[in-house]
Amino acid sequence: MNKKGQTLILFVILIPILLGVAAFVIDTGYIVCKTTKLKEVTKNILDMNISTIDDIKKNYEENGIPVDNLDVLVSDNEVHIENEYFIDSIFGSVIGIDEYKIKVDMTGILE
């Protein structure tokens, strides 16, 4: 019995699966990276007691974060920041996911 072609068939079947898993890992890492950066910048804004909308926008823009959907609520002793934006998918577009939503919702107490 000649079995020389079995490895090639297995290789051809597994390559798309391995590439799909790699693409998923890359997209997931990209999402986690962008989400972590958004949360860290927001936490720094709250830690620095920045309460004016212009200063908050400036801080986000300096860190390369869009402010199109920024919502800031300032009350007597707290600041509530909500910001969300969309990032383009790297490999998700192959399965129909063109973009991912990144969102943060934090409240800080003014000192």
N, C-alpha and C positions, 0 to 999 in steps of 0.2 A: 504494500500500500504506500503511495507517494503522499507525504504530508508536508511538502515544502511550502505551500501557499497559506497554511493556517495562521501563521504569525502575521503575515501581511493583512489578512482579513481582520484579525483582532486589532491590529494597529489602526487600520482605517476606521473601524467602529469606535475605538476609544479616543482618537484625536479630537473629534468635535466635542465630546464630553469633557475632556480635559481643558480644552480652550474655553468652553462655557463656564466651567468652575473658576478658571483663572480670571475671566472677565467679571464674574460675580464678585470675586474677592477684591479685585481692583476697584470696582464701583463702590462696594461697601466701605473700603478703606478711604476712598475719596469723600464719601458722605460723612463718615465719622470724623475725618480731619476738618472738614468745613463746619460741622456742628460744634466740635470742640472749640474751634477758633471763635465762633460766634458767642458761645457761652463764656469763654474766657474774657473776651473784650467787654461783654455786658457786665460780667462780675467786676472787672476793673473799673468800669464806669461807676457802678454802684459803690464800690469801695472808696473811690475818690470823691464821693458825695457830689458828683456833677448833677445838677438839677435843671439846667436850662436846656431847652430842646436844641438850640443852635450848637451848644457845646457837645451834646450827645451825638448829634449828626456829624459834627466835625471829627469826633473821636472815631466813630464808625468808618467814616470815609478815609481817615488816615490809615486805618487798618485794612482797607480794601473791601469793606462790607457795604453792600447797597442799603440805602435807607428809603426805598420807594414805599415800603409797607411798614414803616416805623410808627409806632403808637406809644406816646409817652404821657402818663398821667401823674401829675405832681399834686399831692395833697399836703396837709399841714406838716407832717413829719415823715412822709415816705414818697418814694419814686417808684412807679411801676412802668417797666419797659417791656413792650412786645415788639419783636421784629421778625419778619419772615422774608425769605427770598428764595428764588429757584436757581438751582445749578443745573447745567446741562449734563446729561448722562454721557458717559464715555462709551460703554458697551451695551447699556440697556436698550438703546434704540434698536438693536437687533431683534429684541423681543417686544418692541412697542412702547418702551418707557423712554420718553424723550428728555424728561427733566425730573428732578427730585426737589421737594420742598424742605427747606431748612428753617427751623423756627425756634425762637427762644421766648420765654415768658418768665420774667423775674421781677421781684419787688425788693427794694432796699430801704432801710430806715436812715433818714437824714440825721446827722449829728450836729 
